[in-house]
């Protein structure tokens, strides 16, 4: 770990020095030079200093690790000045910079930029500072636009712009000479085994009754794996079926994109050679810390350097089928079919269990029942989980019965609560003891650090020795603080105060007498306030309540096992 540069001078102000560099290039001022000039200023004025630096981080945002740490310490009053070499090292965003200056003003911490030499005590100085910030943002946006234009130009030439390696391809990396310098280039090449699987996905989807779900199920049943050696999911297969990267650039694909989409086709029809694949670019745009999809008319479609996998005729048929399925009326919301939705988990594989409906014939009519089924079994493959489906109404009645029946035997409930409280206490006491021990160690470290500061002021030890020891103690403090925070989180989240019988009984009775008069949404909220989770393992059910954490009814002799062997399974 890199040692943080610092100099603490007794009874003198301490400045926070900040340096930043976006990329490892020879252009621009190096971090070392930025820091050196800031230190010279602090030495000239007799200030102490602590150096903060972020490397390979953009100035477009203030979300930077060392910058955030510095600001936290500034708010705590640990620094009297913020010093940087140049304004754009702090921020290239006018709004961010303006907000930062306002925040620093509110806590009386002056901002000093060595390069621009601003005097912020005068209106003209503040005005010049904001003008400089505007030009810094303009420079950043100009660079970003230049990079974006370059990537669009590359896309139009069919160049792959990097990112996660798509399924069906590998990446071949080469080195070329370009304008007297060495340049690395990457190119997509066919992965034979994966590309064969992609062809099967398209074939399966186009068969009668073919769907994304059926493709996922069949792929998982055959043991096909993703690049990460994981089981296939709906989203992954859906993306593969829609990605033009796999589509061969031929007359059929040209006609499809021209007649059925609004994308910008870069190449003329005679360039669609029946060999190379296609690729999209400019589909998404930045939005806060993530991205959003642009309008389709802004997308760029170009012929890539890579070889295509799926003929245009097959690709276009798949797109038409996907669009047709998408236009179908959506089904009734699943969560509206049972107030237990969101609480039920599979006891076999740990996945959530969702609600679906299935018809049953009763006499001459059909009756629809709602069931909970494992999402792994539903979306991936039945061979991955052998749990059975469970009637939603029977499960709801079962849960209600066992919650309300708790008040019928207060002696038994008292025994359960006492066992729970003892269990909580047995786990809380060692954690509290460990927390106290860590706090004592932190207090001792603070004493050592204070002694070091005194030694520095009295020149008892060499400055280099004190700095090294100071950093060592700070590292130990950070380790202890992290450990202490984890213990506090565990105590707050998992080991609450003991449960009181009267409070629990009152809560259950309230539930018992009001539940049947509530509407669907109110029932759902009421259940979620009491039930932490319901775990279904074939015909066995484990009910975990917030006031009975982790207690499985079948483990308690005084309780009826919360299961039903005649649950109607589908």
N, C-alpha and C positions, 0 to 999 in steps of 0.2 A: 504494500500500500504506500502511495506517495505521501511523504511528510509535508504537512501544510506549513508554508512559510509564515512566520509571525515574529513580532517584536513587541513586547509589552513593556511600557515605561511607566513606572510608578508615579501617580499624581499627574499624568499627562493624558490628553485625549487619545483615543484609539480609533483608527480609520479602518473601514472595510474596503479592501482593494479588490476590484473585480476585473477579470480578463476573460476574453472569449475568442475562439477562432472556429470558423464554420467547417473548413476542410483542411486536410493535410496537403496544402499546396505551398509553393514558394511565394505566391502573391500575398500582399497584405502584411501587416505588422505581426510578427510572431508573438505568441503568448509570453515568452521569456522577455522580449523587449518591452511589451506593454507593462509587465510586472516591474521590471527594472526601473522604468521611468516613474511609475507611481510610487515606488519605494523611495526614490530620490527626492520626490516632493515631500513625502512624510518625514524623511530624515532632515530635510531643510527646515521644516516647521516644528521639529521636535515632537512629532506624534509617534505613538506606537501604531502597529498595523497587523492585520490578519489577512492573508491572501485567499481569495476564492477564484476558481477558474473552471470554465466549462469548455471542453474540447469536442470538436465535430458536432456542434449544436447550432441550429439556425437562430438568427436574431428575430425571426418572425413572431416568436412567442416568448412569453416569460416563463414557460414551463420548462425550467432547466434545473437539474439536481442541485448544483452548488449555489446557483442564484437563489433558489428557494430557501436553502439552508441559511444563506447570508441574510435574507430578508427577515427570517424568523428571529435571528439573533439581533438584528437592528431593532425590531419591534420590542424585544426584551430590554433594550437600552444598553446593549453591550458595545455599541459603536456610536461615535459622535459625528462621523463623516462617512460619505460614500465616495470613493475615488476611482475613476477609470481613466484609461488613456484617451479614449475617443468615445463620443456619445453613442455611435452605432454599435459599440461593443455591448452596451446595456440593452438597447432595443432598436430595431429597425421599423417598428410600428408606431406611428404618431400617437394613436389613442393610448396604447400601452405606456408609452413614455410619458405622456401628459398625466395619466393616472398615477404613475409611479412618482413623479415630481410632486403632485398634490399630496400623496401619502407621506412622502418624506417631509414636506413642509408641515404637515399636521403633527409630526412628532419631533420637529426642530432638528432634523438631520440634513445638513447642506449636501448638495450634490456637486462634485467637482470633476470637470472634464479638462484634462491637461492640454490636449490638442487644440480644442476650441477656445479655452481660457475664458469661460463665461463668468460674468459677475451677476449672479442671480438676485442681488439686492436692488438692482435697478430695473425699471420696466423695459428698457432697451435690451438689457442682457437677457431677460426672460424671453423677449420677442425673438432675438437672434437664436436662442436655444431651440425654440419651437420651429423656426424656419429650417434650421439644420436637421431637426428630426424629420421634417417633411421630406427633405431631399434624401435622407437616409432610407425612408420608406420607399421613395420613388426608385432609388437604386436597387433595393431588394426586389421590388415588383418587376423592374426591368430585367433583372437577372433571371427571375422565375419565368417571365414570359419568353425570354431567349431560350431557356432550357426546354420549356414546353414546345416551342416552335421547332426546336431541333428534334425532339422526340416524335412530333407529328411528321416531320420530314422523313425520319427514319422509318416510321410506320408506313408511310406512303410508298417507301421503297421495299416494304416487306420485311424489314429488320425486326427481330425480336428484341423488345426493350427490357427484358429481364423479368424477375419476379419468381414465384414458386413454379417449379417445373411441372407443366401440365401432364396429366395421366395420358399414357400412350406415346410419350416422347422422352428422350434423354437430351442432355445438352452437351454439345461438342464445343470445347474452348480452343481457340487458336490465337496465335500472336502474329501480328503483321507489322510491317514498317509503314508509317504514315507521316509524311512531312518531317523526315529526319528524326522521328521518335517511334518507340515501340508502343503498339496499341493492342489491347486484348479485345477479342470479339467472341461472341457466343452465338451458336446456331442450334436450332432444334433438329434432332434426327429421330427417325422412327424407332420405337421400342417394339420389336416384333410381338412379344408375348402380350403386352398391354394393348397394342393396337388391335390384335385379334379379339380381345375381350370387348373392346369398344364396338367392333363390328357386330358382335353378338348382341350387345345392348340394343343397338338400333334394330336388329332383326326381331328380337323378342318384343320390343315395343310395338312394332308394326303388325304383329300377329293378331288374329281375332281375339279380343278381350285383353290385349296387351295394355299394361299401364306402368307407370313409374313404380308403383308398389310391387307389381308382379316381377319387374326387372330386378328390383332390389332383393326380393325374396329369393329368386332363382340364383342370382349371383352369390348370395351368402350361403345358400344350400350347397352350391358347387364348390365352396371354399375359395372363391375369388376374393382378393384383398386389394385395398387401396395402396398407394405408394408408401403410406405409413404403416402398412401391414395391419390395417384395421378393417372392420366389417363395413360394408357399404351402407349409406343412408339415403333417404329420399333426396335431400338437397344436392348431394354429390352426383347422383345419377341425373337429376334434372339439369344441372349445369352442363354435364357432358352432352346430353341430348340437344342442348341449345347453342353450344359453342361452335361458331363457324371455323374455328381452328382445325377441326376435323374434316370439314367439308372440302371436297376437291373443287377447284376452280374450273368448272366446265360450263357449257351453255345452259344447262338446267339450273345450276346455282345462280348464274347471272340473272336469268329470267325471274327466279324466285325473289331475289333481293330487289330487283328493279320494280316488279309488279306488286309485291306484297309488303314492302318496308319503305321507310323514308330515309334510310341511311345514305350517306355520300359514298358512292362507288368510285374509287380513285381510278381504276384501270378500265380501258375500253373492252368491249366484248371479245375482240379478237385476241386479247391478252389472256383470256381464260383458257389455258392450254390443256386442261384435263389431267394435270399432274400435280401441280402445287396446291397447297391449302390456302385458306383465307384467314384473315385476322381482323378483329375489331380494334379500334383505338378511340380515345376521347369519349369513352362511355360514361365515365364518372368524373365528378368535380369535387374539390375539397369543400367540406362543410364542418366548421368547428374542428373537432379532433378526429373526425371520421370523413366519409365521403357520401355523396348522393348521386343518383343516376341522372345524367343529362337527358334532355329531350332527344328522341330517336333521330331527329333531323340533324343533330350535331355529331352523331356517331360517324366514324370513318371506317370504311371497309376496303381493305387492300389485299392484293395477292401476296402471300408470304414467300419467303425463301424455302420454307419447309415443304415436305411432301404431304399431300392430303391423304385421308384415310377413307372417308365416306363419300360415295358418288353423290353429285348434286341432286339427282332424282330421288334418292332415298332420304337425304337430308331434308329436302323440301317437303316430302310426304310426312316426315316426323314433325316438322314445324307446323304443318296444317292440322295434324291430329292434336298436337299440344294446344294450339289456339282454339280448336273446337271444344276440347275438354274444359278449357279455361272459361269459355263463354257459358257453359252450363250453369244453371242456377245453383248457388251454394246450398249446402245442406244445413239443416237446423243446427244451431250452435251446440256443440257437445256438452259444454259445461252446464247448459240449461236443463240437462236431463237428470242430474242428480246433485243435491247440495253437498255431497261428499267429494265432488270433483276437485282435484288438486291436493287431496289429502291421502289418496290411496297409492301405495307403492307395492311393487312386486317383491315377494320374499325370496324368489329364486335367483333373480339377476340384479335386483336393486333399481330397475327402471321404474318410471312412473306408469300408472295404469290409467288409460283413458276410457271414456264412455262411448259405446256404440249401440245401435239398436238392431234387433233381429226379429223377424216375424215367426210366430208360432201359430199353428192351426188349432183352433178350438171349435169343434163342431163344423159348421159351414162357414165360419168367419176366421179372419186372420187377426191375431193380437200381437202388438209389438212390445217386446220387453227390452229394457236397457241393461247392458252388461258392462262390467269393467274388464278390460283386457290389457295385457302387458304390451307396452309400446315396442319393446325389442322384438317380441313375437309378431306384432302386427306389422311393423315397418321394415324389419330386416329379414328374419327367417324364423320359422317355427322350431327349427333344430337348435337355435341358439337359446331357447328358453322353453321349458316344458310345463310352465304354469297353466292352470285352467282359467277359463273366464268365469266371472261371478256375477249373479243377478244383482243389479244396483239396489232394487227395492228391498231385497232380503238383507243385503249388507247394511243398508240404512237402518232397518228395523232392529237388526242385531246390535248395532252400535248404540242406538237409542236405549234399548233394553238394558244393556250393561252399564251405561252411564247412570240411568235413573235408578237401577236396582242397587246402586252403591249406598243410597240413603236408607235402605231397608234393614241393613245390618251395620249399625254405627260402631259396634264393637269391632267387627271385622275391618271396617274402614279405618278406625283408629289404629288398629294393628298395622295396616298397610302404610298409613301416614308416618307412624313411628319408625317403621322399618326404612321408609324413604328418607326421613329426617336424619336417622342414624347413618344411612349410607352417604347422604350429603355431607354430614359433619365429618365422617371418616375421611372423606376426600378433601374437604375444605381445610382442616387443621394442618396437614403437612404443607399445603400450598401457602397458607398464611405464614407458617413458620419460615418457609423458604423466602417468601416475600420480605419478611422482617430482616432476614439475614442479608439479602441483597441490598436492602435499604441501608443497613449498617455499613456494608462494604462501600456503598456510594458516599456515605458521609465521611468515611475514612479517606477516600480518594480526594474529596473536596478539601480536606485538611492538608493533605500532601501537596495539592496544587497551590493552595494559599501559601504554604511554606516555600514553595519554589518561587512564587511571585516575590516574596520578601527577599529571598536569596538573590534574585535578579536585581532588585533595587539596591541591595547592599554590596553587590559585586563579590559575593562570597564564593560563587562557583562560576566557571567560564560560561558565557552565553550559549555556546554550542551544546554543552552538556545539559543545560537547563532546558533548551528547546527540545532536545531529544527526549528527555525525561517527561517534559510537559506533554508531548505528543503521545508518548507511551501511556501516560495516565488518562489522557482524553480518549484514546482507543478503548482502554479498559472500561471507562465510564459508559461509552456508547454501547459496548457489549452488555454491560450490566443493565443499562436502561432498556435495551431491547428485550432482554430476558424478563425484566420486571414487568414490562408492558404486556408480554404474552401471558404472564401469570394473572395480571389484573383482568385481562380480557376473559380468560378461562373462568375466573372467579365470578365475574359479572354475568357471563352468559350461561354457565352450566351449573353453578352452585349458588342458587338464590337463598334467601332466608328460609327458615323452616316453615312448613305448611301447618296451618291451624285447622283443627277439625271443624269448628263452628263455621269458619269462613268457607271451607270447601263444601260443607253440607248445604249452606245457604245458596251457594252458586249452583249446585246440582238441582236443588228444589226449584229454584227460579227457572232453570232450564226445563225441568220436568213439566211444570204447569203452564209454561208459555209457548213451548215449541210448536205445538199443533196449530196455534192461532197466527203464526208468523207467515208472511209470504215467502216466496222462493229465495229471494236475495237475503232477507232477514235470517232465514234458516241457515243459509250458507255462512253468513257472518257469525252467527251464534255458534255453529259447529266449529268454525275456525278459531273461536276464542277459547274453546275447551279442548279440542282434539289436536294433538301435535302431528300425529301421522297414524295411518292404518296400514298394516303390512299383511298382505294376503299371500299365503304359501299354500297353493292348492286349496284344500278345504279348511285350512287353519288360518285364524285371524288373530293378529296381535294388535291390541289397541293401546296407544301411548297417549296419555292425557298430560296436559301441562302441569297439573297438580299431582300427578302420579307418574313422574318421568321414568321411562324405561321399564315400567312394571308390566310384565306379561301375565295376563290373567291365568294362563294354564299353570303358572308356577306357584299359584297361591291356592292352598287347599280350601280356603274359605270362600273362594269365588268359583262360579261356574265358568268353565273354559269357553272363551269367546270364539266358538267355531260352530259350523253347521254342516253336517255331512250330506244334507239333502239339498244343498244349494243347486239351483237349476243351472247347469253349465252348458255352454254351447260349443 
